[in-house]
Amino acid sequence: MMFPTSASVVIALLMGIVGGAFVIWELRRVLGYDPGNETMQAIAKAIQEGSAAFLSREYRVIAIFVVIVATVISTFLHWQTALCFVVGAIASAGAGYLGMYVAVRANVRTAAAAGRNLHEGLRVAFGSGSIMGMAVVSFSLIGMTVLFLMFNGNPNQLTYITGFGFGASSIALFARVGGGIYTKAADVGADLVGKVEQGIPEDDPRNPAVIADNVGDNVGDVAGMGADLFESYSGSIIAAATLGAALGAKSPAFIGLPFLVAAVGIIASLFGIYMVTGEEPKQSENGNDSILARIARFIGQYVIKIDENASLDDLLKALRHSVWGASVIILGLSLMAVLISGVSFNYWLVILVGLVTGNAIAYVTEYYTSYTDKPTQAIAHATQTGAATTIIQGLAVGMMSTVFPVLIVAAAILLSIWLGHKADGTMAAGLYAVALAGVGMLSTLGVTLATDAYGPVADNAGGIAEMSHLPSEVRHRTDALDSLGNTTAATGKGFAIGSAVLTALALLAAYVTAAKIDNLNILGPTMLPGILIGAMMPYLFSALTMMAVGKAAHEIVVEVRRQFHEIPGLMEGTGQPDYATCVGISTESALREMILPGALAVVVPLVVGHVLGKEALAGMLVGTMSSGFLLAVMMANAGGAWDNAKKWIETGQYGGKGSDSHKAAVVGDTVGDPFKDTSGPSLNILIKLMTIVSLVFANSFGSGWFNF
Amino acid sequence: MMFPTSASVVIALLMGIVGGAFVIWELRRVLGYDPGNETMQAIAKAIQEGSAAFLSREYRVIAIFVVIVATVISTFLHWQTALCFVVGAIASAGAGYLGMYVAVRANVRTAAAAGRNLHEGLRVAFGSGSIMGMAVVSFSLIGMTVLFLMFNGNPNQLTYITGFGFGASSIALFARVGGGIYTKAADVGADLVGKVEQGIPEDDPRNPAVIADNVGDNVGDVAGMGADLFESYSGSIIAAATLGAALGAKSPAFIGLPFLVAAVGIIASLFGIYMVTGEEPKQSENGNDSILARIARFIGQYVIKIDENASLDDLLKALRHSVWGASVIILGLSLMAVLISGVSFNYWLVILVGLVTGNAIAYVTEYYTSYTDKPTQAIAHATQTGAATTIIQGLAVGMMSTVFPVLIVAAAILLSIWLGHKADGTMAAGLYAVALAGVGMLSTLGVTLATDAYGPVADNAGGIAEMSHLPSEVRHRTDALDSLGNTTAATGKGFAIGSAVLTALALLAAYVTAAKIDNLNILGPTMLPGILIGAMMPYLFSALTMMAVGKAAHEIVVEVRRQFHEIPGLMEGTGQPDYATCVGISTESALREMILPGALAVVVPLVVGHVLGKEALAGMLVGTMSSGFLLAVMMANAGGAWDNAKKWIETGQYGGKGSDSHKAAVVGDTVGDPFKDTSGPSLNILIKLMTIVSLVFANSFGSGWFNF
């Protein structure tokens, strides 16, 4: 007997609800921590207000976009797709808002907890990250499964649900681009005047842009990253289900499998999360935790040991073990899922390929961006001959760092297609396998996103500790947590781009099926122009976002200079800086500058699809995917490596802080800022959004204006 | 009656001989100029010896490569292909050597002529460039036509001749990469110690690396650029002839047409060249010039007016008019060629598309890199907030500058395919048209390369004027010529990459035919891995070349510092610097560092073709073409814009020389050096070489190790 699709979907819905319950439970736990003294709370309040103000204004802009697009969809396609689009947008925005809501409250609690000991600090910050992680996966899964069940029996069921992915992508794009511009404009602006011109340290409360800088960490790295992966997660499941539907007799099992894998991923992620946050007598005594939590905590006790003298490596190991623990559980449970689905064992191997791929890319990213390894040290070495050689070496490292991720992803695609092809004898099964590998890779998202979203919380905690003059050992502890966050952020970016490529490829395959393209010859008349235009899009997009950061940072610089000039006693600490104006400028400029790149990503596929035809559009998507992948990896890794080269010099290498080498490293770090936090990560979403727009409108494209 | 192929080929051969005669005649004319005073001659001699030493050592390394590859070819393919390979390599190397031979003699003569007036200086420098330009086109045309006639009647005739393109590509790669590393290592090394540490001006004779720097201009920008375009020129003709052979009944006419277009291009180029170098009583009186020369000179008198106060714009106009004049002639004569060939009028439109494309790309490049336009001025503006914003803005400008070249090339491909398709009703005719557009674009090469290869001669002349303490008005004149050279170099790079894409696409189409690939589905099992690996190659290649420049420059820095430290009286001008050691270091490191990237470009296509199969190889070529095109344009234009932003500041903007803005601009310029002169232009050849390797070995690839 074949396992029915709806049973898989219901299981996924139930697991989504379990994840949602964890979110509420963990939210109460994190907010129950001591929020620190009054100074700390006042600073945290400013960050909370700035973040909330930005996000609500950003969401208002996005709401206009959502209404316009929903109208277009319901006019030209179906109201059902429009409904799914709106639900996808709301679910993604909701997860992002919640993640940010807790992050700007966990930061001050992390600072306070770090006043007690390192593990307490990690537990609060990681708990906050886990709320984001679980909110993303459970909101996505609940949204999709409810819509799926609502349209059950309708033959266009899956077509409608692509709208959910489109809604999620739209939010993701604006959140990543808007948040990315905000965070780096504030960061670069604050540094250029504060550190360089006035010679005051990072996070100094006298700097008028310091609150904007801290707000930026939350709106960019928490809400932006969350929306990005919400989209990959939803997209990979939608693509797999859509491709599964085309596989003939066994398709009910194929459609259900990605939902089942996602469902077991939630259990596994919860396990991974407990491994880090566990071992807490207070919670286990009040009796409201599960057997799973007790087991995870029990294992965690032996695997994860974080004492006061924990090195960066120890902390990293702790987080890595939690991800690995989750992966092992997924492998076990998804084997069961494959068996009860009645599909070939090969598909379990495909899930394994996905999991290994994610971890392998993360490993390579770590190698290229960690200052304990050669590439970053080579950049530090190049600082001796000045800023120019620092930049050249950093760009070269970034370019070199693309080699292995490309080979890994290429191998994953080839292996998945091969396994799927072997199992069911068709190329369609092969492409389904690629989508399933993407689902497998993202099945641990609940815990991997937790390790990622925890970083900005630790970063903020350090800022709050600095601004409220806490004892230096507190700052040391938050610095340790922050360094860890930098590494997990870099690996998280590698993970995000890797999953974006697999998801986009699967969505592309779904598009080709939906658009009824039968001849996709690479030498077809419009194909090569399409590929070239597609390859150009990431460059145009990056140029726009980098220039936006430059422009916005310039406005901040002018304002900060004005305040230092006009507010009496600011440098002496007797005058009060006007934080709100800087927050306002960052908000205004980020919202203004995100419109054009965002609109381009939606409009260009539609134009190309109509003018050059549906084949050229497929070519364009391939061009954007390949060129965007490369550029994104290059930018993310160069940015991460420059950042850490500077950090390495700050440990005393090549003259340490204040030396000429350090000055050159600061130039590298500043160039890397928009690379790794604005332009680079936005490309993931560009790739996916362009593909999903094409998929949603697939039926509307013809053979174009050129008549061959 | 159809015009026979062999008649077209014979006409091309004759025109090639005419071009060759011009080379000899012009060589005598340029060398007949006054070589200046003894100091000047001594400096020129050092440059001559350094250049000759590098080139002969480089050619020795390449010779080993050529012998190995020729053995492989004759073992696995045919001895005929191996012969063509060797002839192609020798012809390209010969043109490169000749171009450099005259450049290192024209430099000192240009300096002396600039002592008289500006137009005289232009005439010598441009004359030297025109020798290079005509040597490239005529050596290529003579080589190919002789081989064609030699194998006449043999059904594999055209297959063999692809070997000529392979030979030319191999030389091009090593010349571009080796020369590029040499020139930038010497340049960066000389500047870092000379300008930055010791505070002595550019081209100061006390700098031990100054001769190496001047040698670099010749081996990189003359020999390297020449070999690059030799390859594009040969490749476009070979591709067009090969694709023409597949067009059925009319194929003799189709095969002959590209040769005819190339033949008329020589006449047109000669005309364009005379427009600049003409109006010279001495030469017209000795009676040994043609009617063509008299007409060109007559027109040139009215069109080109260069007086002492000529601005950069006037000089630019002079060169532009000569290219435009040549283009008009080509259009007229190629209409006749199309008519006598008996093919559709559409193919004349295709040639027009090619010519317009080349000029349009050149125009866009000029806009993005000239300091009279906004993009470069925006970089200069960004220098006010330091080196980091200078770099961010420059990279953004470089990325933005890819948009129009991509749209232009995409439109050219689409239009060409459409015109060819309309004319003969098949996609094969469309792809032939793309190749023919490439031939059209490159038909003016004799004169466009002259405007390009003249730059380094003017640059060297300035250096010689500086080192031999000529009066300041001489230096002003050579500076005017040099500025002009910077702009033509940037436009030349745009032209080189545009033609590389068209040529590579045509070669790819020839490969697909030769490898008998019938299913090139973009979603085929191995296609996407192929595309991703292909897209990665330019990043790997650029990373290697940029790191090579960094490493070699570092060695120069160490040596120059040693000399300043150990040679007594060097700074005071009483001690004699040891130029030869710096020349030796540059030579050694360039030759050492060019091996790996060069070998990769040849080996990777063979590995992918055998392991992943011939379809994956086609995908890889598409990936490399699209990704390489974007990266090359970005790097070339960012580099050119940084260079000119610095020059603009040196005219007095933002505080002028020595200001903080200028320091930031110097960082940008230094980063731009390997961008625009090493990594960026090398990518053209990477694209073409990988494609031609695939074409030559097309028959040897199967379906790969993965059995689907």
Interface residues (C-beta under 8 A of the other chain):
Chain A: V188 L192 V196 A382 T385 G386 A387 A388 T389 I391 I392 Q393 L395 A396 V397 G398 M399 M400 T402 V403 V406 L407 V409 A410 A411 I413 L414 I417 W418 H421 M427 G430 L431 V501 L505 L508 A509 V512 L520 N521 I522 L523 G524 P525 T526 M527 L528 P529 G530 I531 L532 I533 G534 A535 M536 Y539 L540 S542 A543 L544 M546 M547 V549 G550 A553 H554 V557 L612 A618 G619 V622 G623 S626 S627 F629 L630 M634 V666 V667 T670 V671 P674 F706 F708
Chain B: V188 L192 V196 A382 T385 G386 A387 A388 T389 I391 I392 Q393 L395 A396 V397 M399 M400 T402 V403 V406 L407 V409 A410 A411 I413 L414 I417 W418 H421 M427 G430 L431 V501 L505 L508 A509 V512 L520 N521 I522 L523 G524 P525 T526 M527 L528 P529 G530 I531 L532 I533 G534 A535 M536 Y539 L540 S542 A543 L544 M546 M547 V549 G550 A553 H554 V557 L612 A618 G619 V622 G623 S626 S627 F629 L630 M634 V666 V667 T670 V671 P674 F706 F708
